[in-house]
């Protein structure tokens, strides 16, 4: 009777093991495919965005178009006037905004509203004062490392007053995957402004989907050898018990 029970349990365990491996493959491969559709990797070329991201960091940027851009987003864009190379900067102003710096406290303001920027470690939001009105359909971009970043402040004399078109944006940075392994948060300072801030991307859910798939695959694959070993031990105990 015990032998039959053990055999039945072994068959059921084998079925469950196979189901776990199959489901794990779906989650693991599906997670990677999902991530590949939504995100693209990018290596940050300079330190103009420190401390948020540094030179050489590998980041994941969610594929978006201009309609999804909000103030505070760290975006990847390419514009001929800026060298026609992919660059990463933070959006601080959108069409219609009057961006100015600095007030008596060294802070940036949008339409006269002071913006607290905890991601800027310099004493002031900019070492040079400036004022710019962002044309419709454009965005104004600054690096978080304000003392050395070449950004919209360097293009104030251009036709767009330092701004670039929304169509130049190809991605929004959601996470640093190497070497920090950290999320890029949306700044609270922009939440109360028209349009608010962008919602967090699904990068965490994608990562957990891949991890869950890997766990199921490894667990299901490990069941077979463990079940066989347990079966051999059970049979050996039964043989000893029956003399």
GUVEX-534302 format. One record per residue (C-alpha): residue in one letter; x, y, z. Coordinates in pm, 1 decimal. Layout:
// residues N
PT   r          x          y          z
PT   A          X          Y          Z
...
// end
This chain:
// residues 243
PT   r          x          y          z
PT   X        0.0        0.0        0.0
PT   X      280.1      235.2       89.1
PT   X      453.2      164.2     -241.7
PT   X      137.4      252.1     -436.5
PT   X       95.0      573.3     -238.1
PT   X      455.3      667.4     -300.5
PT   X      423.9      596.2     -672.7
PT   X      102.1      800.3     -696.2
PT   X      260.3     1089.8     -511.4
PT   X      562.9     1068.6     -737.6
PT   X      347.0     1086.6    -1050.6
PT   X      152.8     1383.0     -913.0
PT   X      477.6     1551.3     -816.8
PT   X      613.1     1492.6    -1166.8
PT   X      304.6     1654.4    -1319.1
PT   X      328.0     1955.5    -1087.9
PT   X      699.7     1982.3    -1160.2
PT   X      632.1     1991.6    -1532.3
PT   X      361.1     2253.9    -1487.1
PT   X      595.6     2468.0    -1276.3
PT   X      871.6     2451.1    -1538.7
PT   X      629.2     2530.7    -1821.2
PT   X      477.9     2825.7    -1633.5
PT   X      826.1     2941.6    -1537.0
PT   X      934.5     2941.9    -1901.3
PT   X      630.3     3147.1    -1996.0
PT   X      698.5     3403.9    -1723.7
PT   X     1075.7     3413.0    -1777.7
PT   X     1069.6     3446.0    -2156.3
PT   X      755.1     3657.7    -2152.3
PT   X      911.7     3896.4    -1900.7
PT   X     1218.4     3941.5    -2117.9
PT   X     1003.0     3994.6    -2428.7
PT   X      780.8     4241.0    -2243.2
PT   X     1084.1     4430.5    -2120.4
PT   X     1238.4     4439.9    -2468.1
PT   X      919.9     4591.9    -2609.7
PT   X      882.2     4856.1    -2337.1
PT   X     1244.7     4939.1    -2257.6
PT   X     1578.3     4997.2    -2422.0
PT   X     1919.7     4998.8    -2250.2
PT   X     2136.3     5308.0    -2264.2
PT   X     2485.6     5384.2    -2138.6
PT   X     2517.8     5734.9    -1993.3
PT   X     2815.8     5900.9    -2165.8
PT   X     2893.8     6187.8    -1924.1
PT   X     2859.5     6288.7    -1559.9
PT   X     2618.9     6575.7    -1638.6
PT   X     2335.5     6394.1    -1457.4
PT   X     2515.2     6310.4    -1133.0
PT   X     2419.2     6223.5     -867.6
PT   X     2106.1     6072.5    -1027.3
PT   X     2305.7     5878.4    -1286.7
PT   X     2678.2     5882.6    -1352.0
PT   X     2906.2     5843.5    -1649.9
PT   X     2914.0     5480.3    -1762.1
PT   X     2594.1     5384.2    -1580.3
PT   X     2365.2     5142.9    -1763.6
PT   X     2005.6     5256.8    -1745.9
PT   X     1670.0     5131.9    -1871.1
PT   X     1465.9     5387.7    -2061.1
PT   X     1097.3     5330.4    -2125.5
PT   X     1009.2     5388.5    -2488.5
PT   X      779.7     5693.1    -2499.8
PT   X      686.7     5971.3    -2735.2
PT   X      658.9     6342.6    -2671.5
PT   X      297.6     6325.3    -2552.2
PT   X      409.1     6128.2    -2245.3
PT   X      677.1     6373.6    -2129.0
PT   X      623.6     6553.6    -1796.8
PT   X      827.0     6797.0    -1591.0
PT   X     1085.2     6617.1    -1380.0
PT   X     1133.5     6329.0    -1625.0
PT   X     1488.5     6221.6    -1702.9
PT   X     1473.0     6167.9    -2077.5
PT   X     1687.6     6047.3    -2364.8
PT   X     1668.1     6267.3    -2671.1
PT   X     1856.5     6357.8    -2986.6
PT   X     1851.2     6698.8    -3152.8
PT   X     2066.3     6827.6    -3443.7
PT   X     2130.3     7158.4    -3266.3
PT   X     2281.8     6966.4    -2972.1
PT   X     2515.8     6753.2    -3183.3
PT   X     2261.5     6499.3    -3310.7
PT   X     2375.8     6240.9    -3054.3
PT   X     2163.9     6068.2    -2786.2
PT   X     2178.8     6269.3    -2463.6
PT   X     2022.0     6236.1    -2118.0
PT   X     1888.2     6538.5    -1927.0
PT   X     1603.2     6631.6    -1693.7
PT   X     1291.8     6810.5    -1818.9
PT   X     1231.5     7121.4    -1605.9
PT   X      997.2     7312.3    -1835.3
PT   X      733.8     7236.6    -2097.6
PT   X      559.6     7449.9    -2358.9
PT   X      439.8     7781.7    -2218.9
PT   X      653.6     7769.8    -1902.4
PT   X      871.4     8060.7    -1798.4
PT   X     1183.7     7903.3    -1649.8
PT   X     1403.2     8133.2    -1440.3
PT   X     1701.9     8111.3    -1210.0
PT   X     1790.2     8202.4     -957.5
PT   X     1591.9     8352.0     -668.4
PT   X     1750.6     8483.1     -347.9
PT   X     1785.0     8124.1     -225.5
PT   X     1956.0     8009.8     -544.0
PT   X     1651.5     7812.7     -657.7
PT   X     1484.8     7750.0     -992.3
PT   X     1132.6     7877.2    -1057.4
PT   X      860.8     7783.9    -1306.4
PT   X      610.4     8061.9    -1378.9
PT   X      721.1     8223.2    -1053.6
PT   X      676.3     7906.1     -845.5
PT   X      993.1     7796.7     -666.2
PT   X     1104.5     7440.6     -739.2
PT   X     1283.4     7240.5     -470.4
PT   X     1540.1     7016.4     -641.2
PT   X     1690.5     6764.7     -396.1
PT   X     1876.8     6593.5     -682.4
PT   X     2096.5     6904.8     -728.3
PT   X     2387.9     6911.8     -485.4
PT   X     2531.9     7248.5     -589.6
PT   X     2469.7     7553.4     -365.6
PT   X     2247.6     7703.1     -638.1
PT   X     2028.0     7560.4     -911.1
PT   X     2259.4     7724.8    -1165.0
PT   X     2590.7     7908.8    -1140.3
PT   X     2461.6     8154.6    -1400.5
PT   X     2127.0     8333.9    -1401.5
PT   X     1888.0     8290.0    -1692.0
PT   X     1527.3     8332.5    -1800.2
PT   X     1358.8     8149.0    -2085.4
PT   X     1003.9     8103.0    -2209.0
PT   X      952.2     7755.2    -2355.5
PT   X      773.0     7753.2    -2693.7
PT   X      470.5     7528.7    -2740.2
PT   X      562.7     7173.7    -2830.2
PT   X      910.5     7214.1    -2680.8
PT   X     1084.9     7122.5    -2354.0
PT   X     1358.2     7288.6    -2149.3
PT   X     1628.6     7051.4    -2020.4
PT   X     1895.6     7074.4    -1751.9
PT   X     2154.8     6831.3    -1621.3
PT   X     2145.5     6755.1    -1249.2
PT   X     2516.3     6843.5    -1226.5
PT   X     2450.1     7212.3    -1287.2
PT   X     2807.9     7339.7    -1270.8
PT   X     2935.6     7145.2    -1572.2
PT   X     2633.3     7027.6    -1769.8
PT   X     2595.8     7152.8    -2126.9
PT   X     2218.6     7183.2    -2152.4
PT   X     1944.8     7430.1    -2244.4
PT   X     2141.7     7710.6    -2079.6
PT   X     2409.8     7667.1    -2346.9
PT   X     2154.0     7715.6    -2625.4
PT   X     1959.4     8017.1    -2499.1
PT   X     2055.3     8216.6    -2808.1
PT   X     1913.2     7953.1    -3043.0
PT   X     1576.5     8001.9    -3211.6
PT   X     1406.8     7779.4    -2952.6
PT   X     1562.2     7965.5    -2656.3
PT   X     1742.2     7649.7    -2544.2
PT   X     1448.7     7413.2    -2583.5
PT   X     1412.7     7103.2    -2800.1
PT   X     1099.1     6961.2    -2965.9
PT   X      900.1     6692.0    -2788.4
PT   X      951.4     6472.8    -3093.1
PT   X     1323.2     6455.5    -3009.7
PT   X     1249.2     6241.0    -2702.1
PT   X     1278.9     5864.2    -2743.3
PT   X     1280.9     5737.3    -2385.5
PT   X     1230.9     5813.5    -2016.3
PT   X     1484.6     5671.0    -1769.3
PT   X     1314.3     5451.3    -1509.1
PT   X     1603.0     5265.0    -1347.9
PT   X     1978.8     5234.3    -1316.8
PT   X     2063.6     4867.8    -1365.6
PT   X     2441.6     4892.0    -1337.5
PT   X     2620.8     4953.4    -1110.4
PT   X     2368.7     5100.7     -866.6
PT   X     2052.9     4901.8     -929.1
PT   X     1822.7     5186.6     -827.0
PT   X     1499.5     5347.7     -942.8
PT   X     1486.8     5699.8    -1086.5
PT   X     1206.2     5866.8     -892.5
PT   X      968.8     6137.5    -1011.2
PT   X     1040.4     6466.4     -827.9
PT   X      765.3     6573.3     -590.1
PT   X      834.6     6941.2     -665.6
PT   X      653.6     6917.7    -1000.3
PT   X      345.2     6728.9     -877.3
PT   X      129.2     7036.3     -820.6
PT   X      196.4     7187.9    -1161.8
PT   X      -34.6     7144.7    -1463.5
PT   X        4.3     6793.3    -1602.7
PT   X      163.1     6666.2    -1281.9
PT   X      440.7     6409.3    -1303.0
PT   X      458.9     6089.1    -1502.5
PT   X      350.6     5760.1    -1349.2
PT   X      623.8     5510.3    -1258.4
PT   X      701.5     5269.3    -1538.2
PT   X      645.2     4892.6    -1508.6
PT   X     1015.4     4807.5    -1479.0
PT   X      971.1     4659.6    -1129.6
PT   X      684.1     4437.6    -1244.6
PT   X      886.9     4324.2    -1546.1
PT   X     1181.4     4236.0    -1320.6
PT   X      963.9     4038.7    -1076.8
PT   X      803.4     3850.5    -1366.9
PT   X     1146.6     3736.6    -1485.6
PT   X     1255.3     3646.3    -1130.3
PT   X      934.5     3450.0    -1063.9
PT   X      985.3     3259.5    -1388.0
PT   X     1342.8     3172.2    -1297.1
PT   X     1236.9     3049.1     -951.0
PT   X      965.6     2825.4    -1097.4
PT   X     1202.8     2680.8    -1357.9
PT   X     1473.8     2604.8    -1103.5
PT   X     1226.9     2471.3     -848.0
PT   X     1046.9     2251.3    -1097.4
PT   X     1369.9     2120.9    -1246.3
PT   X     1509.5     2040.9     -901.7
PT   X     1201.0     1841.9     -799.7
PT   X     1283.6     1540.3    -1019.1
PT   X     1622.5     1454.5     -864.9
PT   X     1492.7     1529.3     -514.4
PT   X     1187.5     1307.7     -565.4
PT   X     1402.5     1022.2     -692.7
PT   X     1633.1     1049.2     -394.5
PT   X     1336.8     1055.8     -156.4
PT   X     1188.1      753.9     -332.6
PT   X     1510.3      555.8     -299.1
PT   X     1526.8      635.7       72.3
PT   X     1163.9      534.2      120.1
PT   X     1217.2      202.0      -58.8
PT   X     1528.0      135.5      144.2
PT   X     1341.1      194.3      470.7
PT   X     1058.5      -33.7      353.6
PT   X     1308.0     -307.7      262.3
PT   X     1465.4     -285.9      605.2
PT   X     1124.2     -288.6      774.2
PT   X     1018.9     -602.1      589.4
PT   X     1340.0     -774.6      687.6
// end
